Amino acid sequence: MSKNTASTQSTEKNETPDNAPWWRFPIVWMVFGGPAVVVVASLVTMVVALRNIDPVLDTSKTAATTSQAPALSGRNHSAEPATKPADQ
């Protein structure tokens, strides 16, 4: 009888009773843990974004340099109407 009583007491200790506090149930930590991880990750992302702000490039003062000229002329040339058919 002592063996049977000892085995039932050990299983009762491992089980969480229904009237236990809410923080004793593992499913509660799964439910709160997911959104909590997302909130912490978003705050870390915001801190990284605010500390490493990229400068705004002012493109209004720059003119087309010689290194950009072939691309600009090629782009403008492609918009022109064809002067002769492509198959000739």
N, C-alpha and C positions, 0 to 999 in steps of 0.2 A: 503494500500500500504506500509506503514511503516513496517508492520510485514513481508511481503514478501521480502522487500529489506534487512531487518536485517538478515533473514535466509540465503539468498544467500551470504551475506558478511561473515557470520560465517563459511560457508562451504568453501568459497574461501580461508580463512585464514588457514584452516586445510590442504588443498591440497598443494603439492609442485609444483611450476610452472616448466615448462620444461627448463627454462633458469636459474635455480638456480645453485649454485656452487655444485660441485660433492660431497662434504661432507654432503650435506643436504639430500641425498637419502639413505634410510636405507639399500637397497640392496648392496650398495658399502661397507658398514661396514661388511655385511655378507661375501662378497667375499674376502675382505682383512683380516677379523678377523680370519677365519679358519686357513689359513697358518701362520698368525702371532702367534696364540696360539701354533701351532706345533713347530715353530722356538724357541719360548720362552721355551717350555717344553724340547726341545732337549738341549738347553743351560743349563738349570737347571740339567738335567740328566748328562751332561758332567761335570759340577762342582761337583756334588755328586760323580761321578766315580773317578774324579781326587783327591778329598780330602780323599777318603776312599779306597785307593789302597790295595788290598790283597797281603800279602807277598808270595813270591814264595818258595815253600817247596823243599828242597834239598833231594831227595830220593836216591841219589847215595851212600851216606854214611851209610844209615840205613840197618841193616841186619834183617833177619826174626827173630822176637822175639818169645817167647813161646806162646804168645797170638795169633800170626798169624800162627803158625805152623799147627794147624788142617786144616785151610783153604787151606794152600799151599799144604799139603800132599793130601788132598781130591781132589784138582784140578789136581794135578799131577797123582793121582791114576785113575782118570776118563779117562785120556788119554791113559792108558796102554791097551794093547789088553787083551781080556777075556781069562782066563785060562780054564774055564769050561763053558758049555752052561748055559744059564739063567734058563731053565726049570728044571734043576736037583737040 
